Amino acid sequence: MKFQALGSHYDFAWAMRQLFATGSKRHSAQLVQRLERRYGGKAYLYDKGRNALSEAVRVSIHTDTPLIAVNALTCSVVVEAIDDTAATPVYIDVDPHTAHFTADALEKAFHARPAISAVIVQNTYGRPCDIAAIEAVVRKFDALLIEDLAHSIGQTYPDGREVGTVGDLVMLSFGRDKLLDAVNGGALIVRSQHLTETVVAPNRWPRLRTQWQDRIYPILTWKVRSFYVSGLGKALLVAMYKFGLARRSADGGINRSLRLPHWQAKLVLKRLDSLEQTNLQRREHMSTYERYFGDELVSKDGTLRAAIAVADRAQTLKELRAAGYELRDTWYDTPIGPARKYATIAYPTNSLPIAVELAAKLINLPTHSHISTDDIERISAIVRRDV
Ligand SMILES: *Cc1c(COP(=O)(O)O)cnc(C)c1O
């Protein structure tokens, strides 16, 4: 069985590295330096991307009832990052072809609520958004631009600028299934000088217990995947969560004071060294999917995951499973994913019809290193029947 998520892009060497990594101040300093050079700003390392994003939101707000514009199709941790400050999210409905809002939709939102303090762009699936047009709207209304690079590190916008070199604030995620995966981790880059004065640098380490959860995650998920077909794997997964050996990635809440352990900074450095290679391979996989799906591929020109709308998701996933592909981990199968978090969020369903409809139909197809061109052809043949 091949998987979308569940640690499927770690190999054994990485699992060992994650388990035994040691690091020192030097590694954190080196990571900070590389990020500052690449993105042109001041970098802060966090235990998770969501906490970096929450700090970005916190320093952006300048009214008593602040509003933050955000993609209508996103991860619950983004909403939590906003909610944990005094701010309220304003969801901008997506273009069904890109799963990202357009500059036009954003401009309409500003006309309705001129007090929006900041706009978060997300480059869903690593597909670069039309940043020049979006940036123009943000500047016109005197707001701040936050780039969430959780899906898109290393990508280039249509106008030639690298993602992360446009916004006032930039968030990176080093979380599981992301491009610079160290199981958990994140960074904030502050690119506007005047904002650096208000940033409060994180100053506490995550608890040892959570650090251990991050160390054993690759090896545990490897066991889960190898015993999956027999049903034992699923039981192990349930036990992992139940006995606190692991934590679901969307859980844990927001804490802006937690910094990245040095050993994880060292792992991120290692990932950075091979980022270009990783993205090259993922882009190649994306073009193979594109050969099958053309412009219907929502993630066209992206990297992290391929995505397409299908008529009957449950049936397609079932057929994929029968062929040896467990791909049910979907970004996002509810407008704010995962479903168990969506149920707790006040989401204005009626005013966001496209995100609601797209979330009901999306399916994600893998582009990671343990997927071959043959796999992609087999997967695409199955999915094609339902598009
Ligand atoms: C994963 C993700 C984040 C940040 O995730 P962390 O797990 O907190 O590092 C932020 N935005 C989006 C869209 C994401 O998918």
The ligand as a Gaussian input file, in Angstrom:
#p B3LYP/6-31G(d) Opt

LIG

0 1
 C        0.354000      23.085000       7.449000
 C       -0.150000      24.455000       7.243000
 C        0.220000      25.544000       8.070000
 C        1.118000      25.482000       9.266000
 O        1.194000      24.265000       9.816000
 P        2.071000      23.876000      11.105000
 O        1.703000      22.435000      11.247000
 O        1.600000      24.712000      12.222000
 O        3.511000      24.076000      10.790000
 C       -0.268000      26.788000       7.733000
 N       -1.047000      26.979000       6.658000
 C       -1.405000      25.968000       5.839000
 C       -2.259000      26.275000       4.641000
 C       -0.983000      24.678000       6.107000
 O       -1.345000      23.679000       5.290000

